[in-house]
Amino acid sequence: MDNIISLDKFEVPVGRQQIELQQIEYAAGGMPQLRLRIREGSRFTVFDIDPQTAERWGRSMLAWVQAQAAQERA
């Protein structure tokens, strides 16, 4: 049986999508992956990503947030 650990769950204020981050470890083996679940009404979008992809995605998102904060201070 796959092992799924919930890491975070929240709702986006604009659009009301529900976001859940999970760690998934497959019973068949392999590296743990980060699962991103986005719920929009009755529709789900699911991404299972490896640690390298999660790191790149996270760095890109953080850079965007920092740019937005810099613009607000200017």
mmCIF file of the N, C-alpha and C atoms, coordinates in Angstrom:
data_MODEL
# 
_entry.id   MODEL 
# 
loop_
_atom_site.group_PDB 
_atom_site.id 
_atom_site.type_symbol 
_atom_site.label_atom_id 
_atom_site.label_alt_id 
_atom_site.label_comp_id 
_atom_site.label_asym_id 
_atom_site.label_entity_id 
_atom_site.label_seq_id 
_atom_site.pdbx_PDB_ins_code 
_atom_site.Cartn_x 
_atom_site.Cartn_y 
_atom_site.Cartn_z 
_atom_site.occupancy 
_atom_site.B_iso_or_equiv 
_atom_site.pdbx_formal_charge 
_atom_site.auth_seq_id 
_atom_site.auth_comp_id 
_atom_site.auth_asym_id 
_atom_site.auth_atom_id 
_atom_site.pdbx_PDB_model_num 
ATOM 1   N N  . MET A 1 1  ? 0.845   -1.174 0.000   1.00 0.00 ? 1  MET A N  1 
ATOM 2   C CA . MET A 1 1  ? 0.000   0.000  0.000   1.00 0.00 ? 1  MET A CA 1 
ATOM 3   C C  . MET A 1 1  ? 0.897   1.245  0.000   1.00 0.00 ? 1  MET A C  1 
ATOM 4   N N  . ASP A 1 2  ? 0.551   2.219  -0.820  1.00 0.00 ? 2  ASP A N  1 
ATOM 5   C CA . ASP A 1 2  ? 1.297   3.476  -0.870  1.00 0.00 ? 2  ASP A CA 1 
ATOM 6   C C  . ASP A 1 2  ? 1.151   4.220  0.461   1.00 0.00 ? 2  ASP A C  1 
ATOM 7   N N  . ASN A 1 3  ? 2.207   4.919  0.854   1.00 0.00 ? 3  ASN A N  1 
ATOM 8   C CA . ASN A 1 3  ? 2.183   5.718  2.080   1.00 0.00 ? 3  ASN A CA 1 
ATOM 9   C C  . ASN A 1 3  ? 2.075   7.193  1.694   1.00 0.00 ? 3  ASN A C  1 
ATOM 10  N N  . ILE A 1 4  ? 1.008   7.854  2.130   1.00 0.00 ? 4  ILE A N  1 
ATOM 11  C CA . ILE A 1 4  ? 0.773   9.265  1.803   1.00 0.00 ? 4  ILE A CA 1 
ATOM 12  C C  . ILE A 1 4  ? 0.738   10.061 3.097   1.00 0.00 ? 4  ILE A C  1 
ATOM 13  N N  . ILE A 1 5  ? 1.574   11.111 3.150   1.00 0.00 ? 5  ILE A N  1 
ATOM 14  C CA . ILE A 1 5  ? 1.654   11.981 4.323   1.00 0.00 ? 5  ILE A CA 1 
ATOM 15  C C  . ILE A 1 5  ? 1.249   13.386 3.902   1.00 0.00 ? 5  ILE A C  1 
ATOM 16  N N  . SER A 1 6  ? 0.227   13.943 4.540   1.00 0.00 ? 6  SER A N  1 
ATOM 17  C CA . SER A 1 6  ? -0.202  15.309 4.235   1.00 0.00 ? 6  SER A CA 1 
ATOM 18  C C  . SER A 1 6  ? 0.800   16.297 4.836   1.00 0.00 ? 6  SER A C  1 
ATOM 19  N N  . LEU A 1 7  ? 1.293   17.232 4.018   1.00 0.00 ? 7  LEU A N  1 
ATOM 20  C CA . LEU A 1 7  ? 2.267   18.219 4.460   1.00 0.00 ? 7  LEU A CA 1 
ATOM 21  C C  . LEU A 1 7  ? 1.638   19.585 4.720   1.00 0.00 ? 7  LEU A C  1 
ATOM 22  N N  . ASP A 1 8  ? 0.674   19.962 3.893   1.00 0.00 ? 8  ASP A N  1 
ATOM 23  C CA . ASP A 1 8  ? 0.007   21.263 4.037   1.00 0.00 ? 8  ASP A CA 1 
ATOM 24  C C  . ASP A 1 8  ? -1.270  21.235 3.219   1.00 0.00 ? 8  ASP A C  1 
ATOM 25  N N  . LYS A 1 9  ? -2.251  22.006 3.662   1.00 0.00 ? 9  LYS A N  1 
ATOM 26  C CA . LYS A 1 9  ? -3.521  22.114 2.947   1.00 0.00 ? 9  LYS A CA 1 
ATOM 27  C C  . LYS A 1 9  ? -4.067  23.507 3.200   1.00 0.00 ? 9  LYS A C  1 
ATOM 28  N N  . PHE A 1 10 ? -4.465  24.186 2.128   1.00 0.00 ? 10 PHE A N  1 
ATOM 29  C CA . PHE A 1 10 ? -4.975  25.540 2.267   1.00 0.00 ? 10 PHE A CA 1 
ATOM 30  C C  . PHE A 1 10 ? -5.872  25.883 1.090   1.00 0.00 ? 10 PHE A C  1 
ATOM 31  N N  . GLU A 1 11 ? -6.595  26.986 1.228   1.00 0.00 ? 11 GLU A N  1 
ATOM 32  C CA . GLU A 1 11 ? -7.491  27.460 0.167   1.00 0.00 ? 11 GLU A CA 1 
ATOM 33  C C  . GLU A 1 11 ? -6.964  28.771 -0.377  1.00 0.00 ? 11 GLU A C  1 
ATOM 34  N N  . VAL A 1 12 ? -6.969  28.889 -1.692  1.00 0.00 ? 12 VAL A N  1 
ATOM 35  C CA . VAL A 1 12 ? -6.529  30.108 -2.354  1.00 0.00 ? 12 VAL A CA 1 
ATOM 36  C C  . VAL A 1 12 ? -7.632  31.160 -2.193  1.00 0.00 ? 12 VAL A C  1 
ATOM 37  N N  . PRO A 1 13 ? -7.294  32.365 -1.697  1.00 0.00 ? 13 PRO A N  1 
ATOM 38  C CA . PRO A 1 13 ? -8.339  33.377 -1.462  1.00 0.00 ? 13 PRO A CA 1 
ATOM 39  C C  . PRO A 1 13 ? -9.072  33.805 -2.739  1.00 0.00 ? 13 PRO A C  1 
ATOM 40  N N  . VAL A 1 14 ? -8.346  33.968 -3.819  1.00 0.00 ? 14 VAL A N  1 
ATOM 41  C CA . VAL A 1 14 ? -8.963  34.354 -5.086  1.00 0.00 ? 14 VAL A CA 1 
ATOM 42  C C  . VAL A 1 14 ? -9.109  33.086 -5.918  1.00 0.00 ? 14 VAL A C  1 
ATOM 43  N N  . GLY A 1 15 ? -10.323 32.701 -6.227  1.00 0.00 ? 15 GLY A N  1 
ATOM 44  C CA . GLY A 1 15 ? -10.556 31.494 -7.004  1.00 0.00 ? 15 GLY A CA 1 
ATOM 45  C C  . GLY A 1 15 ? -11.023 30.313 -6.175  1.00 0.00 ? 15 GLY A C  1 
ATOM 46  N N  . ARG A 1 16 ? -10.721 30.352 -4.876  1.00 0.00 ? 16 ARG A N  1 
ATOM 47  C CA . ARG A 1 16 ? -11.206 29.353 -3.920  1.00 0.00 ? 16 ARG A CA 1 
ATOM 48  C C  . ARG A 1 16 ? -10.726 27.925 -4.206  1.00 0.00 ? 16 ARG A C  1 
ATOM 49  N N  . GLN A 1 17 ? -9.637  27.749 -4.963  1.00 0.00 ? 17 GLN A N  1 
ATOM 50  C CA . GLN A 1 17 ? -9.103  26.411 -5.164  1.00 0.00 ? 17 GLN A CA 1 
ATOM 51  C C  . GLN A 1 17 ? -8.541  25.889 -3.851  1.00 0.00 ? 17 GLN A C  1 
ATOM 52  N N  . GLN A 1 18 ? -8.650  24.601 -3.645  1.00 0.00 ? 18 GLN A N  1 
ATOM 53  C CA . GLN A 1 18 ? -8.069  23.964 -2.467  1.00 0.00 ? 18 GLN A CA 1 
ATOM 54  C C  . GLN A 1 18 ? -6.762  23.294 -2.896  1.00 0.00 ? 18 GLN A C  1 
ATOM 55  N N  . ILE A 1 19 ? -5.688  23.620 -2.199  1.00 0.00 ? 19 ILE A N  1 
ATOM 56  C CA . ILE A 1 19 ? -4.363  23.098 -2.509  1.00 0.00 ? 19 ILE A CA 1 
ATOM 57  C C  . ILE A 1 19 ? -3.943  22.162 -1.384  1.00 0.00 ? 19 ILE A C  1 
ATOM 58  N N  . GLU A 1 20 ? -3.436  20.999 -1.740  1.00 0.00 ? 20 GLU A N  1 
ATOM 59  C CA . GLU A 1 20 ? -2.869  20.097 -0.741  1.00 0.00 ? 20 GLU A CA 1 
ATOM 60  C C  . GLU A 1 20 ? -1.520  19.593 -1.240  1.00 0.00 ? 20 GLU A C  1 
ATOM 61  N N  . LEU A 1 21 ? -0.531  19.650 -0.357  1.00 0.00 ? 21 LEU A N  1 
ATOM 62  C CA . LEU A 1 21 ? 0.793   19.098 -0.630  1.00 0.00 ? 21 LEU A CA 1 
ATOM 63  C C  . LEU A 1 21 ? 0.938   17.828 0.190   1.00 0.00 ? 21 LEU A C  1 
ATOM 64  N N  . GLN A 1 22 ? 1.367   16.750 -0.473  1.00 0.00 ? 22 GLN A N  1 
ATOM 65  C CA . GLN A 1 22 ? 1.533   15.470 0.193   1.00 0.00 ? 22 GLN A CA 1 
ATOM 66  C C  . GLN A 1 22 ? 2.882   14.863 -0.194  1.00 0.00 ? 22 GLN A C  1 
ATOM 67  N N  . GLN A 1 23 ? 3.430   14.069 0.697   1.00 0.00 ? 23 GLN A N  1 
ATOM 68  C CA . GLN A 1 23 ? 4.564   13.229 0.327   1.00 0.00 ? 23 GLN A CA 1 
ATOM 69  C C  . GLN A 1 23 ? 3.997   11.855 0.035   1.00 0.00 ? 23 GLN A C  1 
ATOM 70  N N  . ILE A 1 24 ? 4.395   11.279 -1.095  1.00 0.00 ? 24 ILE A N  1 
ATOM 71  C CA . ILE A 1 24 ? 3.908   9.948  -1.439  1.00 0.00 ? 24 ILE A CA 1 
ATOM 72  C C  . ILE A 1 24 ? 5.097   9.014  -1.621  1.00 0.00 ? 24 ILE A C  1 
ATOM 73  N N  . GLU A 1 25 ? 4.993   7.882  -0.958  1.00 0.00 ? 25 GLU A N  1 
ATOM 74  C CA . GLU A 1 25 ? 5.988   6.823  -1.087  1.00 0.00 ? 25 GLU A CA 1 
ATOM 75  C C  . GLU A 1 25 ? 5.246   5.612  -1.633  1.00 0.00 ? 25 GLU A C  1 
ATOM 76  N N  . TYR A 1 26 ? 5.621   5.199  -2.836  1.00 0.00 ? 26 TYR A N  1 
ATOM 77  C CA . TYR A 1 26 ? 4.930   4.096  -3.488  1.00 0.00 ? 26 TYR A CA 1 
ATOM 78  C C  . TYR A 1 26 ? 5.362   2.756  -2.896  1.00 0.00 ? 26 TYR A C  1 
ATOM 79  N N  . ALA A 1 27 ? 4.414   1.852  -2.729  1.00 0.00 ? 27 ALA A N  1 
ATOM 80  C CA . ALA A 1 27 ? 4.690   0.526  -2.177  1.00 0.00 ? 27 ALA A CA 1 
ATOM 81  C C  . ALA A 1 27 ? 5.690   -0.225 -3.054  1.00 0.00 ? 27 ALA A C  1 
ATOM 82  N N  . ALA A 1 28 ? 5.675   0.047  -4.342  1.00 0.00 ? 28 ALA A N  1 
ATOM 83  C CA . ALA A 1 28 ? 6.578   -0.641 -5.278  1.00 0.00 ? 28 ALA A CA 1 
ATOM 84  C C  . ALA A 1 28 ? 8.019   -0.149 -5.155  1.00 0.00 ? 28 ALA A C  1 
ATOM 85  N N  . GLY A 1 29 ? 8.224   0.946  -4.403  1.00 0.00 ? 29 GLY A N  1 
ATOM 86  C CA . GLY A 1 29 ? 9.567   1.476  -4.203  1.00 0.00 ? 29 GLY A CA 1 
ATOM 87  C C  . GLY A 1 29 ? 9.816   2.735  -5.000  1.00 0.00 ? 29 GLY A C  1 
ATOM 88  N N  . GLY A 1 30 ? 11.072  3.143  -5.002  1.00 0.00 ? 30 GLY A N  1 
ATOM 89  C CA . GLY A 1 30 ? 11.443  4.383  -5.681  1.00 0.00 ? 30 GLY A CA 1 
ATOM 90  C C  . GLY A 1 30 ? 11.526  5.518  -4.689  1.00 0.00 ? 30 GLY A C  1 
ATOM 91  N N  . MET A 1 31 ? 11.947  6.659  -5.202  1.00 0.00 ? 31 MET A N  1 
ATOM 92  C CA . MET A 1 31 ? 12.121  7.816  -4.324  1.00 0.00 ? 31 MET A CA 1 
ATOM 93  C C  . MET A 1 31 ? 10.782  8.405  -3.908  1.00 0.00 ? 31 MET A C  1 
ATOM 94  N N  . PRO A 1 32 ? 10.704  8.968  -2.710  1.00 0.00 ? 32 PRO A N  1 
ATOM 95  C CA . PRO A 1 32 ? 9.488   9.696  -2.333  1.00 0.00 ? 32 PRO A CA 1 
ATOM 96  C C  . PRO A 1 32 ? 9.273   10.868 -3.287  1.00 0.00 ? 32 PRO A C  1 
ATOM 97  N N  . GLN A 1 33 ? 8.027   11.182 -3.543  1.00 0.00 ? 33 GLN A N  1 
ATOM 98  C CA . GLN A 1 33 ? 7.691   12.291 -4.423  1.00 0.00 ? 33 GLN A CA 1 
ATOM 99  C C  . GLN A 1 33 ? 6.772   13.256 -3.706  1.00 0.00 ? 33 GLN A C  1 
ATOM 100 N N  . LEU A 1 34 ? 6.743   14.481 -4.216  1.00 0.00 ? 34 LEU A N  1 
ATOM 101 C CA . LEU A 1 34 ? 5.834   15.495 -3.712  1.00 0.00 ? 34 LEU A CA 1 
ATOM 102 C C  . LEU A 1 34 ? 4.597   15.489 -4.591  1.00 0.00 ? 34 LEU A C  1 
ATOM 103 N N  . ARG A 1 35 ? 3.460   15.317 -3.968  1.00 0.00 ? 35 ARG A N  1 
ATOM 104 C CA . ARG A 1 35 ? 2.195   15.344 -4.710  1.00 0.00 ? 35 ARG A CA 1 
ATOM 105 C C  . ARG A 1 35 ? 1.519   16.673 -4.439  1.00 0.00 ? 35 ARG A C  1 
ATOM 106 N N  . LEU A 1 36 ? 1.164   17.363 -5.500  1.00 0.00 ? 36 LEU A N  1 
ATOM 107 C CA . LEU A 1 36 ? 0.417   18.611 -5.427  1.00 0.00 ? 36 LEU A CA 1 
ATOM 108 C C  . LEU A 1 36 ? -0.974  18.319 -5.970  1.00 0.00 ? 36 LEU A C  1 
ATOM 109 N N  . ARG A 1 37 ? -1.983  18.504 -5.111  1.00 0.00 ? 37 ARG A N  1 
ATOM 110 C CA . ARG A 1 37 ? -3.379  18.285 -5.510  1.00 0.00 ? 37 ARG A CA 1 
ATOM 111 C C  . ARG A 1 37 ? -4.092  19.633 -5.508  1.00 0.00 ? 37 ARG A C  1 
ATOM 112 N N  . ILE A 1 38 ? -4.705  19.962 -6.624  1.00 0.00 ? 38 ILE A N  1 
ATOM 113 C CA . ILE A 1 38 ? -5.475  21.195 -6.739  1.00 0.00 ? 38 ILE A CA 1 
ATOM 114 C C  . ILE A 1 38 ? -6.921  20.806 -7.024  1.00 0.00 ? 38 ILE A C  1 
ATOM 115 N N  . ARG A 1 39 ? -7.806  21.252 -6.142  1.00 0.00 ? 39 ARG A N  1 
ATOM 116 C CA . ARG A 1 39 ? -9.225  20.970 -6.329  1.00 0.00 ? 39 ARG A CA 1 
ATOM 117 C C  . ARG A 1 39 ? -9.938  22.253 -6.717  1.00 0.00 ? 39 ARG A C  1 
ATOM 118 N N  . GLU A 1 40 ? -10.647 22.186 -7.829  1.00 0.00 ? 40 GLU A N  1 
ATOM 119 C CA . GLU A 1 40 ? -11.472 23.307 -8.304  1.00 0.00 ? 40 GLU A CA 1 
ATOM 120 C C  . GLU A 1 40 ? -12.887 22.761 -8.474  1.00 0.00 ? 40 GLU A C  1 
ATOM 121 N N  . GLY A 1 41 ? -13.710 22.984 -7.471  1.00 0.00 ? 41 GLY A N  1 
ATOM 122 C CA . GLY A 1 41 ? -15.058 22.406 -7.499  1.00 0.00 ? 41 GLY A CA 1 
ATOM 123 C C  . GLY A 1 41 ? -14.952 20.894 -7.417  1.00 0.00 ? 41 GLY A C  1 
ATOM 124 N N  . SER A 1 42 ? -15.450 20.190 -8.435  1.00 0.00 ? 42 SER A N  1 
ATOM 125 C CA . SER A 1 42 ? -15.376 18.725 -8.437  1.00 0.00 ? 42 SER A CA 1 
ATOM 126 C C  . SER A 1 42 ? -14.198 18.211 -9.267  1.00 0.00 ? 42 SER A C  1 
ATOM 127 N N  . ARG A 1 43 ? -13.407 19.124 -9.816  1.00 0.00 ? 43 ARG A N  1 
ATOM 128 C CA . ARG A 1 43 ? -12.278 18.750 -10.677 1.00 0.00 ? 43 ARG A CA 1 
ATOM 129 C C  . ARG A 1 43 ? -10.973 18.744 -9.874  1.00 0.00 ? 43 ARG A C  1 
ATOM 130 N N  . PHE A 1 44 ? -10.147 17.725 -10.084 1.00 0.00 ? 44 PHE A N  1 
ATOM 131 C CA . PHE A 1 44 ? -8.849  17.624 -9.435  1.00 0.00 ? 44 PHE A CA 1 
ATOM 132 C C  . PHE A 1 44 ? -7.744  17.641 -10.482 1.00 0.00 ? 44 PHE A C  1 
ATOM 133 N N  . THR A 1 45 ? -6.661  18.331 -10.167 1.00 0.00 ? 45 THR A N  1 
ATOM 134 C CA . THR A 1 45 ? -5.424  18.273 -10.939 1.00 0.00 ? 45 THR A CA 1 
ATOM 135 C C  . THR A 1 45 ? -4.360  17.771 -9.971  1.00 0.00 ? 45 THR A C  1 
ATOM 136 N N  . VAL A 1 46 ? -3.614  16.750 -10.374 1.00 0.00 ? 46 VAL A N  1 
ATOM 137 C CA . VAL A 1 46 ? -2.621  16.140 -9.499  1.00 0.00 ? 46 VAL A CA 1 
ATOM 138 C C  . VAL A 1 46 ? -1.281  16.079 -10.224 1.00 0.00 ? 46 VAL A C  1 
ATOM 139 N N  . PHE A 1 47 ? -0.230  16.568 -9.549  1.00 0.00 ? 47 PHE A N  1 
ATOM 140 C CA . PHE A 1 47 ? 1.138   16.465 -10.038 1.00 0.00 ? 47 PHE A CA 1 
ATOM 141 C C  . PHE A 1 47 ? 1.933   15.662 -9.019  1.00 0.00 ? 47 PHE A C  1 
ATOM 142 N N  . ASP A 1 48 ? 2.661   14.654 -9.459  1.00 0.00 ? 48 ASP A N  1 
ATOM 143 C CA . ASP A 1 48 ? 3.639   13.961 -8.623  1.00 0.00 ? 48 ASP A CA 1 
ATOM 144 C C  . ASP A 1 48 ? 5.009   14.350 -9.162  1.00 0.00 ? 48 ASP A C  1 
ATOM 145 N N  . ILE A 1 49 ? 5.812   15.024 -8.330  1.00 0.00 ? 49 ILE A N  1 
ATOM 146 C CA . ILE A 1 49 ? 7.089   15.533 -8.822  1.00 0.00 ? 49 ILE A CA 1 
ATOM 147 C C  . ILE A 1 49 ? 8.248   15.063 -7.946  1.00 0.00 ? 49 ILE A C  1 
ATOM 148 N N  . ASP A 1 50 ? 9.393   14.934 -8.580  1.00 0.00 ? 50 ASP A N  1 
ATOM 149 C CA . ASP A 1 50 ? 10.607  14.487 -7.915  1.00 0.00 ? 50 ASP A CA 1 
ATOM 150 C C  . ASP A 1 50 ? 11.238  15.653 -7.150  1.00 0.00 ? 50 ASP A C  1 
ATOM 151 N N  . PRO A 1 51 ? 12.185  15.367 -6.256  1.00 0.00 ? 51 PRO A N  1 
ATOM 152 C CA . PRO A 1 51 ? 12.792  16.424 -5.445  1.00 0.00 ? 51 PRO A CA 1 
ATOM 153 C C  . PRO A 1 51 ? 13.465  17.528 -6.267  1.00 0.00 ? 51 PRO A C  1 
ATOM 154 N N  . GLN A 1 52 ? 14.124  17.195 -7.366  1.00 0.00 ? 52 GLN A N  1 
ATOM 155 C CA . GLN A 1 52 ? 14.793  18.213 -8.180  1.00 0.00 ? 52 GLN A CA 1 
ATOM 156 C C  . GLN A 1 52 ? 13.786  19.167 -8.821  1.00 0.00 ? 52 GLN A C  1 
ATOM 157 N N  . THR A 1 53 ? 12.685  18.620 -9.304  1.00 0.00 ? 53 THR A N  1 
ATOM 158 C CA . THR A 1 53 ? 11.643  19.468 -9.902  1.00 0.00 ? 53 THR A CA 1 
ATOM 159 C C  . THR A 1 53 ? 10.985  20.333 -8.833  1.00 0.00 ? 53 THR A C  1 
ATOM 160 N N  . ALA A 1 54 ? 10.734  19.750 -7.648  1.00 0.00 ? 54 ALA A N  1 
ATOM 161 C CA . ALA A 1 54 ? 10.134  20.514 -6.549  1.00 0.00 ? 54 ALA A CA 1 
ATOM 162 C C  . ALA A 1 54 ? 11.046  21.670 -6.150  1.00 0.00 ? 54 ALA A C  1 
ATOM 163 N N  . GLU A 1 55 ? 12.357  21.421 -6.114  1.00 0.00 ? 55 GLU A N  1 
ATOM 164 C CA . GLU A 1 55 ? 13.296  22.482 -5.753  1.00 0.00 ? 55 GLU A CA 1 
ATOM 165 C C  . GLU A 1 55 ? 13.267  23.617 -6.779  1.00 0.00 ? 55 GLU A C  1 
ATOM 166 N N  . ARG A 1 56 ? 13.294  23.259 -8.058  1.00 0.00 ? 56 ARG A N  1 
ATOM 167 C CA . ARG A 1 56 ? 13.267  24.299 -9.106  1.00 0.00 ? 56 ARG A CA 1 
ATOM 168 C C  . ARG A 1 56 ? 11.964  25.090 -9.051  1.00 0.00 ? 56 ARG A C  1 
ATOM 169 N N  . TRP A 1 57 ? 10.857  24.397 -8.909  1.00 0.00 ? 57 TRP A N  1 
ATOM 170 C CA . TRP A 1 57 ? 9.544   25.042 -8.837  1.00 0.00 ? 57 TRP A CA 1 
ATOM 171 C C  . TRP A 1 57 ? 9.498   25.973 -7.627  1.00 0.00 ? 57 TRP A C  1 
ATOM 172 N N  . GLY A 1 58 ? 9.958   25.474 -6.475  1.00 0.00 ? 58 GLY A N  1 
ATOM 173 C CA . GLY A 1 58 ? 9.957   26.278 -5.255  1.00 0.00 ? 58 GLY A CA 1 
ATOM 174 C C  . GLY A 1 58 ? 10.832  27.515 -5.373  1.00 0.00 ? 58 GLY A C  1 
ATOM 175 N N  . ARG A 1 59 ? 12.015  27.375 -5.956  1.00 0.00 ? 59 ARG A N  1 
ATOM 176 C CA . ARG A 1 59 ? 12.904  28.529 -6.134  1.00 0.00 ? 59 ARG A CA 1 
ATOM 177 C C  . ARG A 1 59 ? 12.278  29.575 -7.057  1.00 0.00 ? 59 ARG A C  1 
ATOM 178 N N  . SER A 1 60 ? 11.629  29.111 -8.118  1.00 0.00 ? 60 SER A N  1 
ATOM 179 C CA . SER A 1 60 ? 10.969  30.037 -9.053  1.00 0.00 ? 60 SER A CA 1 
ATOM 180 C C  . SER A 1 60 ? 9.832   30.786 -8.367  1.00 0.00 ? 60 SER A C  1 
ATOM 181 N N  . MET A 1 61 ? 9.065   30.087 -7.561  1.00 0.00 ? 61 MET A N  1 
ATOM 182 C CA . MET A 1 61 ? 7.959   30.729 -6.847  1.00 0.00 ? 61 MET A CA 1 
ATOM 183 C C  . MET A 1 61 ? 8.490   31.727 -5.824  1.00 0.00 ? 61 MET A C  1 
ATOM 184 N N  . LEU A 1 62 ? 9.534   31.352 -5.104  1.00 0.00 ? 62 LEU A N  1 
ATOM 185 C CA . LEU A 1 62 ? 10.125  32.249 -4.113  1.00 0.00 ? 62 LEU A CA 1 
ATOM 186 C C  . LEU A 1 62 ? 10.704  33.499 -4.770  1.00 0.00 ? 62 LEU A C  1 
ATOM 187 N N  . ALA A 1 63 ? 11.364  33.338 -5.915  1.00 0.00 ? 63 ALA A N  1 
ATOM 188 C CA . ALA A 1 63 ? 11.910  34.492 -6.634  1.00 0.00 ? 63 ALA A CA 1 
ATOM 189 C C  . ALA A 1 63 ? 10.786  35.441 -7.063  1.00 0.00 ? 63 ALA A C  1 
ATOM 190 N N  . TRP A 1 64 ? 9.664   34.879 -7.488  1.00 0.00 ? 64 TRP A N  1 
ATOM 191 C CA . TRP A 1 64 ? 8.530   35.715 -7.890  1.00 0.00 ? 64 TRP A CA 1 
ATOM 192 C C  . TRP A 1 64 ? 7.991   36.493 -6.683  1.00 0.00 ? 64 TRP A C  1 
ATOM 193 N N  . VAL A 1 65 ? 7.849   35.819 -5.542  1.00 0.00 ? 65 VAL A N  1 
ATOM 194 C CA . VAL A 1 65 ? 7.351   36.476 -4.328  1.00 0.00 ? 65 VAL A CA 1 
ATOM 195 C C  . VAL A 1 65 ? 8.291   37.610 -3.920  1.00 0.00 ? 65 VAL A C  1 
ATOM 196 N N  . GLN A 1 66 ? 9.585   37.352 -3.962  1.00 0.00 ? 66 GLN A N  1 
ATOM 197 C CA . GLN A 1 66 ? 10.552  38.380 -3.588  1.00 0.00 ? 66 GLN A CA 1 
ATOM 198 C C  . GLN A 1 66 ? 10.496  39.569 -4.540  1.00 0.00 ? 66 GLN A C  1 
ATOM 199 N N  . ALA A 1 67 ? 10.290  39.332 -5.829  1.00 0.00 ? 67 ALA A N  1 
ATOM 200 C CA . ALA A 1 67 ? 10.167  40.426 -6.800  1.00 0.00 ? 67 ALA A CA 1 
ATOM 201 C C  . ALA A 1 67 ? 8.916   41.254 -6.519  1.00 0.00 ? 67 ALA A C  1 
ATOM 202 N N  . GLN A 1 68 ? 7.820   40.584 -6.147  1.00 0.00 ? 68 GLN A N  1 
ATOM 203 C CA . GLN A 1 68 ? 6.581   41.302 -5.831  1.00 0.00 ? 68 GLN A CA 1 
ATOM 204 C C  . GLN A 1 68 ? 6.777   42.171 -4.597  1.00 0.00 ? 68 GLN A C  1 
ATOM 205 N N  . ALA A 1 69 ? 7.447   41.633 -3.583  1.00 0.00 ? 69 ALA A N  1 
ATOM 206 C CA . ALA A 1 69 ? 7.705   42.403 -2.350  1.00 0.00 ? 69 ALA A CA 1 
ATOM 207 C C  . ALA A 1 69 ? 8.590   43.594 -2.642  1.00 0.00 ? 69 ALA A C  1 
ATOM 208 N N  . ALA A 1 70 ? 9.586   43.417 -3.511  1.00 0.00 ? 70 ALA A N  1 
ATOM 209 C CA . ALA A 1 70 ? 10.481  44.530 -3.863  1.00 0.00 ? 70 ALA A CA 1 
ATOM 210 C C  . ALA A 1 70 ? 9.710   45.641 -4.581  1.00 0.00 ? 70 ALA A C  1 
ATOM 211 N N  . GLN A 1 71 ? 8.776   45.266 -5.438  1.00 0.00 ? 71 GLN A N  1 
ATOM 212 C CA . GLN A 1 71 ? 7.964   46.261 -6.156  1.00 0.00 ? 71 GLN A CA 1 
ATOM 213 C C  . GLN A 1 71 ? 7.074   47.035 -5.180  1.00 0.00 ? 71 GLN A C  1 
ATOM 214 N N  . GLU A 1 72 ? 6.553   46.342 -4.182  1.00 0.00 ? 72 GLU A N  1 
ATOM 215 C CA . GLU A 1 72 ? 5.681   47.000 -3.208  1.00 0.00 ? 72 GLU A CA 1 
ATOM 216 C C  . GLU A 1 72 ? 6.461   48.012 -2.372  1.00 0.00 ? 72 GLU A C  1 
ATOM 217 N N  . ARG A 1 73 ? 7.743   47.716 -2.101  1.00 0.00 ? 73 ARG A N  1 
ATOM 218 C CA . ARG A 1 73 ? 8.573   48.627 -1.304  1.00 0.00 ? 73 ARG A CA 1 
ATOM 219 C C  . ARG A 1 73 ? 9.027   49.824 -2.123  1.00 0.00 ? 73 ARG A C  1 
ATOM 220 N N  . ALA A 1 74 ? 9.049   49.691 -3.450  1.00 0.00 ? 74 ALA A N  1 
ATOM 221 C CA . ALA A 1 74 ? 9.554   50.779 -4.307  1.00 0.00 ? 74 ALA A CA 1 
ATOM 222 C C  . ALA A 1 74 ? 8.553   51.912 -4.451  1.00 0.00 ? 74 ALA A C  1 
# 
